[in-house]
Amino acid sequence: MSKHTVTMKSLIDENIQLRIHMHKLEVEIASYKTRAAVPQKLWNDWRFTAGIALGWLLSCIFNILVLRCKGVL
């Protein structure tokens, strides 16, 4: 009976160790997903900023053309 108890205890200990290892892997996978999402977010922010800058530039060009047509410039 003692041998059976030791075997069960070792299985329980191994199960605990596997759960700890699984949790560490889940945390590591989550950190990889987070790191992978950051460049995508930065790329989206960059496109948004570039869109605003392009819109501002086009509005400046449009205003200059309108002012030239009116003879102000």
Rosetta constraint file for C-alpha pairs under 8 A:
AtomPair CA 1 CA 5 HARMONIC 6.32 0.50
AtomPair CA 2 CA 6 HARMONIC 6.25 0.50
AtomPair CA 3 CA 7 HARMONIC 6.19 0.50
AtomPair CA 4 CA 8 HARMONIC 6.21 0.50
AtomPair CA 5 CA 9 HARMONIC 6.08 0.50
AtomPair CA 6 CA 10 HARMONIC 6.05 0.50
AtomPair CA 7 CA 11 HARMONIC 6.16 0.50
AtomPair CA 8 CA 12 HARMONIC 6.11 0.50
AtomPair CA 9 CA 13 HARMONIC 6.07 0.50
AtomPair CA 10 CA 14 HARMONIC 6.00 0.50
AtomPair CA 11 CA 15 HARMONIC 6.03 0.50
AtomPair CA 12 CA 16 HARMONIC 6.22 0.50
AtomPair CA 13 CA 17 HARMONIC 6.22 0.50
AtomPair CA 14 CA 18 HARMONIC 6.09 0.50
AtomPair CA 15 CA 19 HARMONIC 6.16 0.50
AtomPair CA 16 CA 20 HARMONIC 6.23 0.50
AtomPair CA 17 CA 21 HARMONIC 6.16 0.50
AtomPair CA 18 CA 22 HARMONIC 5.96 0.50
AtomPair CA 19 CA 23 HARMONIC 6.12 0.50
AtomPair CA 20 CA 24 HARMONIC 6.30 0.50
AtomPair CA 21 CA 25 HARMONIC 6.26 0.50
AtomPair CA 22 CA 26 HARMONIC 6.18 0.50
AtomPair CA 23 CA 27 HARMONIC 6.23 0.50
AtomPair CA 24 CA 28 HARMONIC 6.18 0.50
AtomPair CA 25 CA 29 HARMONIC 6.06 0.50
AtomPair CA 26 CA 30 HARMONIC 6.14 0.50
AtomPair CA 27 CA 31 HARMONIC 6.25 0.50
AtomPair CA 28 CA 32 HARMONIC 6.30 0.50
AtomPair CA 29 CA 33 HARMONIC 6.22 0.50
AtomPair CA 30 CA 34 HARMONIC 6.18 0.50
AtomPair CA 31 CA 35 HARMONIC 6.14 0.50
AtomPair CA 32 CA 36 HARMONIC 6.07 0.50
AtomPair CA 33 CA 37 HARMONIC 6.18 0.50
AtomPair CA 34 CA 38 HARMONIC 6.42 0.50
AtomPair CA 35 CA 39 HARMONIC 7.41 0.50
AtomPair CA 36 CA 40 HARMONIC 7.14 0.50
AtomPair CA 37 CA 41 HARMONIC 6.20 0.50
AtomPair CA 38 CA 42 HARMONIC 6.16 0.50
AtomPair CA 39 CA 43 HARMONIC 5.98 0.50
AtomPair CA 40 CA 44 HARMONIC 6.20 0.50
AtomPair CA 41 CA 45 HARMONIC 6.16 0.50
AtomPair CA 42 CA 46 HARMONIC 6.00 0.50
AtomPair CA 43 CA 47 HARMONIC 6.23 0.50
AtomPair CA 44 CA 48 HARMONIC 6.21 0.50
AtomPair CA 45 CA 49 HARMONIC 6.14 0.50
AtomPair CA 46 CA 50 HARMONIC 6.02 0.50
AtomPair CA 47 CA 51 HARMONIC 5.99 0.50
AtomPair CA 48 CA 52 HARMONIC 6.36 0.50
AtomPair CA 49 CA 53 HARMONIC 6.20 0.50
AtomPair CA 50 CA 54 HARMONIC 5.97 0.50
AtomPair CA 51 CA 55 HARMONIC 6.06 0.50
AtomPair CA 52 CA 56 HARMONIC 6.15 0.50
AtomPair CA 53 CA 57 HARMONIC 6.14 0.50
AtomPair CA 54 CA 58 HARMONIC 6.11 0.50
AtomPair CA 55 CA 59 HARMONIC 6.12 0.50
AtomPair CA 56 CA 60 HARMONIC 6.25 0.50
AtomPair CA 57 CA 61 HARMONIC 6.30 0.50
AtomPair CA 58 CA 62 HARMONIC 6.04 0.50
AtomPair CA 59 CA 63 HARMONIC 6.02 0.50
AtomPair CA 60 CA 64 HARMONIC 6.17 0.50
AtomPair CA 61 CA 65 HARMONIC 6.22 0.50
AtomPair CA 62 CA 66 HARMONIC 6.16 0.50
AtomPair CA 63 CA 67 HARMONIC 6.07 0.50
AtomPair CA 64 CA 68 HARMONIC 6.12 0.50
AtomPair CA 64 CA 73 HARMONIC 7.76 0.50
AtomPair CA 65 CA 69 HARMONIC 6.18 0.50
AtomPair CA 66 CA 70 HARMONIC 6.30 0.50
AtomPair CA 67 CA 71 HARMONIC 6.20 0.50
AtomPair CA 67 CA 72 HARMONIC 5.29 0.50
AtomPair CA 67 CA 73 HARMONIC 5.89 0.50
AtomPair CA 68 CA 72 HARMONIC 5.80 0.50
AtomPair CA 68 CA 73 HARMONIC 4.91 0.50
